Amino acid sequence: MNKALIEQAVEVMAKSDQCSAEYDVAVFALHHALSSRHRETLMQLVEHGPIWDGDIVSKSSRDDLMGWGLATRVCVKGEQGYAGA
């Protein structure tokens, strides 16, 4: 896992239009830079989120994803303790 590459890919994604070639390259780079554990956690948050913290497949991966700006804490019906992407 290359943290510098992940951070750079996230930065490019934030600045680029989703239909641009730059965005596509950044997504490709991000996918290959993330560990399988990080990809699994991110997919859980994207496909099934928000997820209660107790049900997240990897709390350490969730924390990394939050640090990179790929996930965030969310409030669900006034309840805290959830994450989403």
C-alpha positions in Angstrom: 0.0 0.0 0.0 1.4 3.3 -1.1 0.0 6.1 1.1 1.5 8.9 -0.9 -0.1 7.5 -4.1 -3.4 7.2 -2.3 -3.3 10.8 -1.1 -2.3 12.0 -4.6 -5.1 10.0 -6.2 -7.7 11.4 -3.8 -6.4 15.0 -4.4 -6.7 14.5 -8.2 -10.2 13.0 -7.8 -11.3 16.0 -5.7 -10.0 18.5 -8.3 -11.1 16.7 -11.5 -14.4 16.3 -13.4 -15.8 12.8 -12.9 -16.0 12.4 -16.7 -12.4 13.3 -17.3 -9.5 11.0 -18.1 -7.6 12.4 -15.1 -10.4 11.2 -12.8 -10.4 7.8 -14.4 -6.6 7.4 -14.0 -6.8 8.5 -10.4 -9.6 6.0 -9.6 -7.5 3.2 -11.3 -4.4 4.2 -9.3 -6.4 4.4 -6.1 -7.9 1.0 -6.6 -4.5 -0.6 -7.1 -2.9 1.3 -4.3 -5.4 0.3 -1.7 -5.0 -3.0 0.1 -7.8 -5.6 -0.3 -8.8 -4.8 3.3 -9.2 -1.1 2.5 -11.1 -1.9 -0.7 -13.5 -4.3 1.1 -14.2 -1.7 3.8 -14.7 1.1 1.2 -17.1 -1.1 -0.8 -19.1 -1.9 2.3 -19.5 1.8 3.0 -20.4 2.7 -0.6 -22.8 -0.2 -1.2 -24.4 -0.6 2.2 -23.7 2.6 4.1 -24.1 4.2 6.3 -22.8 1.4 8.5 -22.9 1.3 12.3 -19.3 1.2 13.6 -19.9 -2.2 15.2 -20.7 -3.7 11.8 -17.7 -2.3 9.8 -15.5 -5.1 8.5 -12.3 -3.2 9.6 -12.2 -0.3 12.0 -8.5 0.4 11.3 -9.3 0.5 7.5 -12.2 2.8 8.2 -9.9 5.1 10.1 -7.4 5.1 7.2 -10.2 5.8 4.7 -11.4 8.7 6.9 -7.9 10.1 7.1 -7.7 10.1 3.3 -11.1 11.7 2.9 -12.7 8.6 1.4 -15.1 8.0 4.3 -16.7 10.1 7.0 -18.7 9.9 10.2 -22.4 10.4 9.7 -25.5 10.8 11.9 -28.5 8.5 11.2 -31.8 9.6 12.6 -30.1 11.6 15.3 -27.8 8.7 16.3 -24.1 9.0 16.1 -21.7 6.1 15.6 -22.1 5.5 11.8 -19.7 5.8 8.9 -20.4 6.4 5.2 -18.5 7.1 2.0 
